[in-house]
Amino acid sequence: MKSTFHLAGYQGGASILTAALTTLARRLDDSSVGTPHLLTDVTAIGESAASLFASVEKGERHIGYMASGYLSARVPELAVLDLPFSVQERATALAALDGDAGTMLRDAVARQSGFHVLAFWDNGFRHISNAVRPLRSPSDCEGLVIRTLDSALYRDALDAIGFKALTTDVKDLIRVVQDGTVQAQENPLTNLLSFDLWQHHPHVSLSGHFFGVLLLVCPSAWYARLNATQRDELQAAVNEATTQQRKAAAAQDATALERLRSLGVQVVMPASMDLAAMREATAAVRQRYLDRLPARLVQAYLNAEPLDHATP
């Protein structure tokens, strides 16, 4: 009799992450890995996203996804993925993650956590929505409380732009937007629709301040127990789901923008924003984190020249 293994996510049925995780579960249904059991959204049963990550690392669940920023406090190398205003083309970033940069990050995660990284998923360029006014420059952002995920780098960068950054779990995102605890939030455009945030935030600024990367992870101990055939079948299924997820992420950026406009959301395009001022405002934050990163990793991910002052 096959053993059961558990997959779980933290977004609802409309999410492309849910769709990709569902594809993965279906693809593994007849595999030697075991019998998959899928829970698409742990927040729907009262759990937090943080509890999902903990359950995967402990081996209580076996496959899940997490934004890289959630793990960067424990794996500092992951900060390379979240340097503000550093990624212009998603295809270039994803190609780097399929190459040397991804190998280095997988090794770093394995050394400093109980996770094994199965793949890197596309979580889209992150933009800013708010309930107050169009945001075009740092002065427009001054003093607005903005919700973000639990990442010191995210908070530091947003504070530098002028916001007052506040961390909440995903399960509390809708509540803090609805009740006005925060006046702004930052997320991929698709999440403004899937969480119905547009109903409370009539303004969206296409800042693209971060390119979000998701880690598809499993427990290292569970992965180590799989035999060669099981690992091959698992990776083949992961590759198929990853291809689907990345295509959907790129396509949804365009369709989400059209949908938001049709709903009456006022969109500030990049050409109407002082992005140079925002980049300048976050320059010191970016440099501070760059100084801590291995030069080879920075070059591999951002195609940058090695920094003389970076860690060798």
Short mmCIF file of the C-alpha atoms (twelve columns), coordinates in Angstrom:
data_MODEL
# 
_entry.id   MODEL 
# 
loop_
_atom_site.group_PDB 
_atom_site.id 
_atom_site.type_symbol 
_atom_site.label_atom_id 
_atom_site.label_alt_id 
_atom_site.label_comp_id 
_atom_site.label_asym_id 
_atom_site.label_seq_id 
_atom_site.Cartn_x 
_atom_site.Cartn_y 
_atom_site.Cartn_z 
_atom_site.pdbx_PDB_model_num 
ATOM 1   C CA . MET A 1   0.000   0.000  0.000   1 
ATOM 2   C CA . LYS A 2   1.355   3.416  -0.941  1 
ATOM 3   C CA . SER A 3   2.033   5.943  1.770   1 
ATOM 4   C CA . THR A 4   0.210   9.268  1.699   1 
ATOM 5   C CA . PHE A 5   2.110   12.505 1.300   1 
ATOM 6   C CA . HIS A 6   0.623   15.953 1.847   1 
ATOM 7   C CA . LEU A 7   0.788   19.050 -0.362  1 
ATOM 8   C CA . ALA A 8   -0.519  22.407 0.854   1 
ATOM 9   C CA . GLY A 9   -0.660  26.081 -0.102  1 
ATOM 10  C CA . TYR A 10  -1.973  29.320 1.356   1 
ATOM 11  C CA . GLN A 11  -4.021  30.869 -1.459  1 
ATOM 12  C CA . GLY A 12  -7.547  30.269 -2.706  1 
ATOM 13  C CA . GLY A 13  -8.975  28.523 -5.727  1 
ATOM 14  C CA . ALA A 14  -8.427  31.401 -8.157  1 
ATOM 15  C CA . SER A 15  -4.688  31.503 -7.536  1 
ATOM 16  C CA . ILE A 16  -2.206  30.350 -10.173 1 
ATOM 17  C CA . LEU A 17  -0.219  28.881 -7.270  1 
ATOM 18  C CA . THR A 18  -3.183  26.698 -6.361  1 
ATOM 19  C CA . ALA A 19  -3.496  25.655 -10.003 1 
ATOM 20  C CA . ALA A 20  0.171   24.682 -10.201 1 
ATOM 21  C CA . LEU A 21  0.049   22.776 -6.917  1 
ATOM 22  C CA . THR A 22  -3.059  20.960 -8.159  1 
ATOM 23  C CA . THR A 23  -1.247  20.009 -11.373 1 
ATOM 24  C CA . LEU A 24  1.636   18.680 -9.303  1 
ATOM 25  C CA . ALA A 25  -0.663  16.559 -7.134  1 
ATOM 26  C CA . ARG A 26  -2.472  15.132 -10.168 1 
ATOM 27  C CA . ARG A 27  0.796   14.395 -11.934 1 
ATOM 28  C CA . LEU A 28  2.031   12.452 -8.888  1 
ATOM 29  C CA . ASP A 29  -1.210  10.535 -8.390  1 
ATOM 30  C CA . ASP A 30  0.027   7.387  -10.128 1 
ATOM 31  C CA . SER A 31  3.664   7.753  -9.159  1 
ATOM 32  C CA . SER A 32  5.845   5.692  -6.862  1 
ATOM 33  C CA . VAL A 33  6.204   8.688  -4.532  1 
ATOM 34  C CA . GLY A 34  2.914   7.826  -2.840  1 
ATOM 35  C CA . THR A 35  -0.703  8.941  -2.734  1 
ATOM 36  C CA . PRO A 36  -0.989  12.750 -2.769  1 
ATOM 37  C CA . HIS A 37  -3.365  14.601 -0.468  1 
ATOM 38  C CA . LEU A 38  -3.836  18.260 -1.373  1 
ATOM 39  C CA . LEU A 39  -4.992  21.117 0.869   1 
ATOM 40  C CA . THR A 40  -5.053  24.175 -1.366  1 
ATOM 41  C CA . ASP A 41  -5.448  26.874 1.288   1 
ATOM 42  C CA . VAL A 42  -4.458  26.386 4.921   1 
ATOM 43  C CA . THR A 43  -5.848  29.811 5.831   1 
ATOM 44  C CA . ALA A 44  -9.335  28.520 4.969   1 
ATOM 45  C CA . ILE A 45  -9.103  26.181 7.963   1 
ATOM 46  C CA . GLY A 46  -7.721  28.859 10.281  1 
ATOM 47  C CA . GLU A 47  -4.008  28.198 9.878   1 
ATOM 48  C CA . SER A 48  -1.437  30.843 9.048   1 
ATOM 49  C CA . ALA A 49  1.019   30.733 6.177   1 
ATOM 50  C CA . ALA A 50  3.795   30.598 8.785   1 
ATOM 51  C CA . SER A 51  2.284   27.440 10.269  1 
ATOM 52  C CA . LEU A 52  2.300   25.860 6.804   1 
ATOM 53  C CA . PHE A 53  6.015   26.513 6.423   1 
ATOM 54  C CA . ALA A 54  6.703   25.057 9.868   1 
ATOM 55  C CA . SER A 55  4.647   21.943 9.147   1 
ATOM 56  C CA . VAL A 56  6.585   21.271 5.938   1 
ATOM 57  C CA . GLU A 57  9.959   21.722 7.597   1 
ATOM 58  C CA . LYS A 58  8.936   19.340 10.406  1 
ATOM 59  C CA . GLY A 59  7.756   16.740 7.891   1 
ATOM 60  C CA . GLU A 60  4.099   16.933 8.930   1 
ATOM 61  C CA . ARG A 61  3.417   18.039 5.353   1 
ATOM 62  C CA . HIS A 62  5.615   17.248 2.407   1 
ATOM 63  C CA . ILE A 63  5.330   19.853 -0.367  1 
ATOM 64  C CA . GLY A 64  4.440   23.529 -0.181  1 
ATOM 65  C CA . TYR A 65  5.434   26.920 -1.508  1 
ATOM 66  C CA . MET A 66  6.692   30.015 0.275   1 
ATOM 67  C CA . ALA A 67  7.807   33.495 -0.744  1 
ATOM 68  C CA . SER A 68  11.584  33.626 -0.454  1 
ATOM 69  C CA . GLY A 69  11.408  36.617 1.882   1 
ATOM 70  C CA . TYR A 70  9.849   34.477 4.616   1 
ATOM 71  C CA . LEU A 71  13.063  32.454 4.865   1 
ATOM 72  C CA . SER A 72  15.706  35.122 4.277   1 
ATOM 73  C CA . ALA A 73  16.263  35.788 8.009   1 
ATOM 74  C CA . ARG A 74  17.564  32.224 8.316   1 
ATOM 75  C CA . VAL A 75  19.131  31.962 4.854   1 
ATOM 76  C CA . PRO A 76  20.736  35.378 4.200   1 
ATOM 77  C CA . GLU A 77  21.712  34.432 0.651   1 
ATOM 78  C CA . LEU A 78  18.026  34.616 -0.329  1 
ATOM 79  C CA . ALA A 79  18.234  38.396 0.015   1 
ATOM 80  C CA . VAL A 80  19.703  38.441 -3.504  1 
ATOM 81  C CA . LEU A 81  16.177  37.713 -4.765  1 
ATOM 82  C CA . ASP A 82  14.675  40.712 -2.983  1 
ATOM 83  C CA . LEU A 83  17.032  43.597 -3.660  1 
ATOM 84  C CA . PRO A 84  14.748  46.522 -4.527  1 
ATOM 85  C CA . PHE A 85  14.496  47.665 -8.154  1 
ATOM 86  C CA . SER A 86  17.066  45.072 -9.271  1 
ATOM 87  C CA . VAL A 87  15.148  42.843 -11.705 1 
ATOM 88  C CA . GLN A 88  13.800  44.227 -14.979 1 
ATOM 89  C CA . GLU A 89  13.060  41.033 -16.917 1 
ATOM 90  C CA . ARG A 90  11.453  37.991 -15.311 1 
ATOM 91  C CA . ALA A 91  12.804  35.664 -18.029 1 
ATOM 92  C CA . THR A 92  16.387  36.633 -17.200 1 
ATOM 93  C CA . ALA A 93  15.844  36.142 -13.474 1 
ATOM 94  C CA . LEU A 94  14.174  32.755 -13.925 1 
ATOM 95  C CA . ALA A 95  16.906  31.573 -16.296 1 
ATOM 96  C CA . ALA A 96  19.479  32.441 -13.626 1 
ATOM 97  C CA . LEU A 97  17.504  30.437 -11.078 1 
ATOM 98  C CA . ASP A 98  17.504  27.473 -13.443 1 
ATOM 99  C CA . GLY A 99  21.301  27.774 -13.576 1 
ATOM 100 C CA . ASP A 100 24.161  28.556 -11.208 1 
ATOM 101 C CA . ALA A 101 22.255  31.036 -9.048  1 
ATOM 102 C CA . GLY A 102 19.584  28.439 -8.329  1 
ATOM 103 C CA . THR A 103 22.193  25.822 -7.438  1 
ATOM 104 C CA . MET A 104 23.857  28.194 -4.977  1 
ATOM 105 C CA . LEU A 105 20.553  29.118 -3.375  1 
ATOM 106 C CA . ARG A 106 19.447  25.488 -3.088  1 
ATOM 107 C CA . ASP A 107 22.712  24.681 -1.318  1 
ATOM 108 C CA . ALA A 108 22.331  27.660 1.012   1 
ATOM 109 C CA . VAL A 109 18.769  26.648 1.956   1 
ATOM 110 C CA . ALA A 110 19.849  23.048 2.571   1 
ATOM 111 C CA . ARG A 111 22.717  24.162 4.843   1 
ATOM 112 C CA . GLN A 112 20.651  26.512 6.967   1 
ATOM 113 C CA . SER A 113 17.176  24.991 7.157   1 
ATOM 114 C CA . GLY A 114 15.285  21.729 7.002   1 
ATOM 115 C CA . PHE A 115 13.977  22.462 3.488   1 
ATOM 116 C CA . HIS A 116 14.937  21.010 0.130   1 
ATOM 117 C CA . VAL A 117 14.131  23.366 -2.752  1 
ATOM 118 C CA . LEU A 118 12.355  21.560 -5.575  1 
ATOM 119 C CA . ALA A 119 11.838  24.575 -7.858  1 
ATOM 120 C CA . PHE A 120 11.660  28.344 -8.095  1 
ATOM 121 C CA . TRP A 121 8.231   29.720 -9.014  1 
ATOM 122 C CA . ASP A 122 7.320   33.126 -10.407 1 
ATOM 123 C CA . ASN A 123 5.437   35.286 -7.886  1 
ATOM 124 C CA . GLY A 124 5.329   38.298 -10.196 1 
ATOM 125 C CA . PHE A 125 6.491   41.871 -9.953  1 
ATOM 126 C CA . ARG A 126 5.162   43.482 -6.806  1 
ATOM 127 C CA . HIS A 127 3.257   46.754 -7.048  1 
ATOM 128 C CA . ILE A 128 1.620   49.103 -4.557  1 
ATOM 129 C CA . SER A 129 -2.093  49.626 -4.000  1 
ATOM 130 C CA . ASN A 130 -3.585  52.129 -1.591  1 
ATOM 131 C CA . ALA A 131 -6.816  53.707 -0.368  1 
ATOM 132 C CA . VAL A 132 -5.676  57.342 -0.238  1 
ATOM 133 C CA . ARG A 133 -4.182  58.823 -3.408  1 
ATOM 134 C CA . PRO A 134 -2.144  58.108 -6.542  1 
ATOM 135 C CA . LEU A 135 1.457   57.333 -5.593  1 
ATOM 136 C CA . ARG A 136 3.998   58.710 -8.030  1 
ATOM 137 C CA . SER A 137 7.003   59.658 -5.884  1 
ATOM 138 C CA . PRO A 138 8.430   59.036 -2.414  1 
ATOM 139 C CA . SER A 139 6.741   62.186 -1.128  1 
ATOM 140 C CA . ASP A 140 3.337   60.673 -2.010  1 
ATOM 141 C CA . CYS A 141 4.166   57.608 0.089   1 
ATOM 142 C CA . GLU A 142 5.249   59.531 3.166   1 
ATOM 143 C CA . GLY A 143 3.598   58.261 6.337   1 
ATOM 144 C CA . LEU A 144 1.275   55.683 4.759   1 
ATOM 145 C CA . VAL A 145 1.153   52.394 6.666   1 
ATOM 146 C CA . ILE A 146 1.826   49.587 4.190   1 
ATOM 147 C CA . ARG A 147 1.296   45.885 4.711   1 
ATOM 148 C CA . THR A 148 4.087   43.594 3.581   1 
ATOM 149 C CA . LEU A 149 5.305   40.073 4.244   1 
ATOM 150 C CA . ASP A 150 7.628   39.100 7.079   1 
ATOM 151 C CA . SER A 151 10.960  40.173 5.611   1 
ATOM 152 C CA . ALA A 152 13.355  42.689 7.155   1 
ATOM 153 C CA . LEU A 153 14.616  43.612 3.682   1 
ATOM 154 C CA . TYR A 154 11.069  44.321 2.460   1 
ATOM 155 C CA . ARG A 155 10.360  46.466 5.512   1 
ATOM 156 C CA . ASP A 156 13.654  48.342 5.227   1 
ATOM 157 C CA . ALA A 157 13.128  49.132 1.540   1 
ATOM 158 C CA . LEU A 158 9.531   50.281 1.986   1 
ATOM 159 C CA . ASP A 159 10.446  52.410 5.002   1 
ATOM 160 C CA . ALA A 160 13.197  54.029 2.935   1 
ATOM 161 C CA . ILE A 161 10.659  55.024 0.274   1 
ATOM 162 C CA . GLY A 162 8.618   56.780 2.968   1 
ATOM 163 C CA . PHE A 163 6.089   54.182 4.070   1 
ATOM 164 C CA . LYS A 164 5.612   52.771 7.546   1 
ATOM 165 C CA . ALA A 165 5.946   49.055 6.847   1 
ATOM 166 C CA . LEU A 166 3.826   46.601 8.838   1 
ATOM 167 C CA . THR A 167 4.069   42.808 8.644   1 
ATOM 168 C CA . THR A 168 1.005   40.577 8.769   1 
ATOM 169 C CA . ASP A 169 0.422   36.967 7.852   1 
ATOM 170 C CA . VAL A 170 -1.432  36.258 4.632   1 
ATOM 171 C CA . LYS A 171 -4.507  35.135 6.563   1 
ATOM 172 C CA . ASP A 172 -4.808  38.663 8.012   1 
ATOM 173 C CA . LEU A 173 -4.208  40.538 4.752   1 
ATOM 174 C CA . ILE A 174 -7.846  41.113 3.847   1 
ATOM 175 C CA . ARG A 175 -8.763  42.170 7.376   1 
ATOM 176 C CA . VAL A 176 -6.054  44.840 7.744   1 
ATOM 177 C CA . VAL A 177 -6.952  46.292 4.352   1 
ATOM 178 C CA . GLN A 178 -10.690 46.261 5.069   1 
ATOM 179 C CA . ASP A 179 -10.501 47.807 8.543   1 
ATOM 180 C CA . GLY A 180 -7.952  50.471 7.597   1 
ATOM 181 C CA . THR A 181 -5.143  49.178 9.801   1 
ATOM 182 C CA . VAL A 182 -3.050  49.763 6.691   1 
ATOM 183 C CA . GLN A 183 -3.610  52.357 3.978   1 
ATOM 184 C CA . ALA A 184 -1.450  50.563 1.431   1 
ATOM 185 C CA . GLN A 185 -0.170  47.103 0.582   1 
ATOM 186 C CA . GLU A 186 2.229   45.604 -1.951  1 
ATOM 187 C CA . ASN A 187 1.644   42.435 -3.943  1 
ATOM 188 C CA . PRO A 188 1.535   41.055 -7.481  1 
ATOM 189 C CA . LEU A 189 -1.461  42.400 -9.420  1 
ATOM 190 C CA . THR A 190 -3.149  39.011 -9.459  1 
ATOM 191 C CA . ASN A 191 -3.448  39.115 -5.662  1 
ATOM 192 C CA . LEU A 192 -5.382  42.392 -5.799  1 
ATOM 193 C CA . LEU A 193 -8.038  40.388 -7.626  1 
ATOM 194 C CA . SER A 194 -7.848  37.037 -5.843  1 
ATOM 195 C CA . PHE A 195 -8.078  38.707 -2.408  1 
ATOM 196 C CA . ASP A 196 -10.560 41.386 -3.626  1 
ATOM 197 C CA . LEU A 197 -8.229  44.132 -2.401  1 
ATOM 198 C CA . TRP A 198 -9.301  46.375 -5.289  1 
ATOM 199 C CA . GLN A 199 -12.626 46.911 -3.535  1 
ATOM 200 C CA . HIS A 200 -10.820 48.889 -0.824  1 
ATOM 201 C CA . HIS A 201 -7.819  50.236 -2.743  1 
ATOM 202 C CA . PRO A 202 -8.848  52.304 -5.781  1 
ATOM 203 C CA . HIS A 203 -5.247  53.316 -6.579  1 
ATOM 204 C CA . VAL A 204 -2.484  51.075 -7.944  1 
ATOM 205 C CA . SER A 205 1.040   52.216 -8.801  1 
ATOM 206 C CA . LEU A 206 3.088   49.925 -11.047 1 
ATOM 207 C CA . SER A 207 6.315   50.314 -9.100  1 
ATOM 208 C CA . GLY A 208 7.727   46.830 -9.738  1 
ATOM 209 C CA . HIS A 209 9.912   47.390 -6.694  1 
ATOM 210 C CA . PHE A 210 10.472  43.664 -6.106  1 
ATOM 211 C CA . PHE A 211 10.311  40.640 -8.379  1 
ATOM 212 C CA . GLY A 212 8.814   37.915 -6.210  1 
ATOM 213 C CA . VAL A 213 10.281  34.430 -6.215  1 
ATOM 214 C CA . LEU A 214 8.537   31.487 -4.569  1 
ATOM 215 C CA . LEU A 215 10.376  28.455 -3.288  1 
ATOM 216 C CA . LEU A 216 8.643   25.133 -3.873  1 
ATOM 217 C CA . VAL A 217 9.960   23.118 -0.951  1 
ATOM 218 C CA . CYS A 218 9.806   19.755 0.761   1 
ATOM 219 C CA . PRO A 219 11.376  18.479 3.992   1 
ATOM 220 C CA . SER A 220 15.040  17.568 3.507   1 
ATOM 221 C CA . ALA A 221 14.633  14.427 5.623   1 
ATOM 222 C CA . TRP A 222 11.644  13.237 3.568   1 
ATOM 223 C CA . TYR A 223 13.467  13.891 0.297   1 
ATOM 224 C CA . ALA A 224 16.503  11.971 1.561   1 
ATOM 225 C CA . ARG A 225 14.330  8.896  2.123   1 
ATOM 226 C CA . LEU A 226 13.089  8.818  -1.471  1 
ATOM 227 C CA . ASN A 227 14.830  6.378  -3.773  1 
ATOM 228 C CA . ALA A 228 16.248  7.344  -7.171  1 
ATOM 229 C CA . THR A 229 13.082  6.367  -9.060  1 
ATOM 230 C CA . GLN A 230 10.872  8.357  -6.706  1 
ATOM 231 C CA . ARG A 231 13.114  11.409 -6.977  1 
ATOM 232 C CA . ASP A 232 13.064  11.219 -10.761 1 
ATOM 233 C CA . GLU A 233 9.270   10.953 -10.843 1 
ATOM 234 C CA . LEU A 234 8.936   13.797 -8.353  1 
ATOM 235 C CA . GLN A 235 11.245  16.063 -10.333 1 
ATOM 236 C CA . ALA A 236 9.499   15.324 -13.627 1 
ATOM 237 C CA . ALA A 237 6.175   16.313 -12.057 1 
ATOM 238 C CA . VAL A 238 7.720   19.415 -10.488 1 
ATOM 239 C CA . ASN A 239 9.150   20.467 -13.843 1 
ATOM 240 C CA . GLU A 240 5.746   20.161 -15.514 1 
ATOM 241 C CA . ALA A 241 4.001   22.157 -12.778 1 
ATOM 242 C CA . THR A 242 6.756   24.783 -12.829 1 
ATOM 243 C CA . THR A 243 6.432   25.329 -16.580 1 
ATOM 244 C CA . GLN A 244 2.674   25.800 -16.155 1 
ATOM 245 C CA . GLN A 245 3.074   28.132 -13.181 1 
ATOM 246 C CA . ARG A 246 5.589   30.409 -14.861 1 
ATOM 247 C CA . LYS A 247 3.554   30.736 -18.056 1 
ATOM 248 C CA . ALA A 248 0.444   31.560 -16.040 1 
ATOM 249 C CA . ALA A 249 2.282   34.145 -13.947 1 
ATOM 250 C CA . ALA A 250 3.512   36.051 -16.990 1 
ATOM 251 C CA . ALA A 251 0.111   35.904 -18.699 1 
ATOM 252 C CA . GLN A 252 -1.791  37.029 -15.608 1 
ATOM 253 C CA . ASP A 253 0.172   40.257 -15.243 1 
ATOM 254 C CA . ALA A 254 -1.393  41.584 -18.444 1 
ATOM 255 C CA . THR A 255 -4.896  40.225 -17.846 1 
ATOM 256 C CA . ALA A 256 -4.940  41.387 -14.212 1 
ATOM 257 C CA . LEU A 257 -4.069  44.929 -15.273 1 
ATOM 258 C CA . GLU A 258 -6.910  44.988 -17.807 1 
ATOM 259 C CA . ARG A 259 -9.332  43.572 -15.249 1 
ATOM 260 C CA . LEU A 260 -8.382  46.121 -12.575 1 
ATOM 261 C CA . ARG A 261 -8.916  48.976 -15.022 1 
ATOM 262 C CA . SER A 262 -12.312 47.579 -15.999 1 
ATOM 263 C CA . LEU A 263 -13.269 47.601 -12.311 1 
ATOM 264 C CA . GLY A 264 -12.483 51.297 -12.070 1 
ATOM 265 C CA . VAL A 265 -9.106  51.083 -10.346 1 
ATOM 266 C CA . GLN A 266 -6.909  54.077 -11.139 1 
ATOM 267 C CA . VAL A 267 -3.557  52.786 -12.390 1 
ATOM 268 C CA . VAL A 268 -0.388  54.878 -12.311 1 
ATOM 269 C CA . MET A 269 1.936   53.564 -15.012 1 
ATOM 270 C CA . PRO A 270 5.731   53.469 -14.557 1 
ATOM 271 C CA . ALA A 271 6.216   56.331 -17.029 1 
ATOM 272 C CA . SER A 272 4.130   58.557 -14.739 1 
ATOM 273 C CA . MET A 273 6.162   57.657 -11.642 1 
ATOM 274 C CA . ASP A 274 9.456   59.004 -10.352 1 
ATOM 275 C CA . LEU A 275 10.974  55.545 -10.134 1 
ATOM 276 C CA . ALA A 276 14.466  57.031 -10.196 1 
ATOM 277 C CA . ALA A 277 13.691  58.783 -6.907  1 
ATOM 278 C CA . MET A 278 12.353  55.554 -5.431  1 
ATOM 279 C CA . ARG A 279 15.462  53.674 -6.525  1 
ATOM 280 C CA . GLU A 280 17.627  56.387 -5.019  1 
ATOM 281 C CA . ALA A 281 15.664  56.260 -1.766  1 
ATOM 282 C CA . THR A 282 16.337  52.520 -1.460  1 
ATOM 283 C CA . ALA A 283 19.958  52.626 -2.670  1 
ATOM 284 C CA . ALA A 284 21.476  52.480 0.802   1 
ATOM 285 C CA . VAL A 285 19.275  49.523 1.754   1 
ATOM 286 C CA . ARG A 286 20.224  47.700 -1.428  1 
ATOM 287 C CA . GLN A 287 23.921  48.348 -0.828  1 
ATOM 288 C CA . ARG A 288 23.744  47.217 2.790   1 
ATOM 289 C CA . TYR A 289 22.369  43.840 1.749   1 
ATOM 290 C CA . LEU A 290 24.696  43.578 -1.242  1 
ATOM 291 C CA . ASP A 291 27.651  43.974 1.106   1 
ATOM 292 C CA . ARG A 292 26.601  40.783 2.903   1 
ATOM 293 C CA . LEU A 293 26.088  38.632 -0.181  1 
ATOM 294 C CA . PRO A 294 28.577  36.329 -1.918  1 
ATOM 295 C CA . ALA A 295 29.904  38.062 -5.039  1 
ATOM 296 C CA . ARG A 296 29.493  34.909 -7.151  1 
ATOM 297 C CA . LEU A 297 25.833  34.700 -6.237  1 
ATOM 298 C CA . VAL A 298 25.186  38.368 -7.034  1 
ATOM 299 C CA . GLN A 299 26.848  37.978 -10.398 1 
ATOM 300 C CA . ALA A 300 25.016  34.736 -11.177 1 
ATOM 301 C CA . TYR A 301 21.564  36.131 -10.361 1 
ATOM 302 C CA . LEU A 302 21.831  39.767 -11.408 1 
ATOM 303 C CA . ASN A 303 24.482  39.336 -14.111 1 
ATOM 304 C CA . ALA A 304 26.460  41.984 -12.270 1 
ATOM 305 C CA . GLU A 305 30.169  42.460 -11.982 1 
ATOM 306 C CA . PRO A 306 31.592  40.983 -8.752  1 
ATOM 307 C CA . LEU A 307 31.740  43.571 -5.987  1 
ATOM 308 C CA . ASP A 308 35.177  44.192 -4.494  1 
ATOM 309 C CA . HIS A 309 33.652  44.541 -1.025  1 
ATOM 310 C CA . ALA A 310 31.285  41.569 -1.259  1 
ATOM 311 C CA . THR A 311 31.927  38.324 0.578   1 
ATOM 312 C CA . PRO A 312 34.116  35.994 -1.549  1 
# 
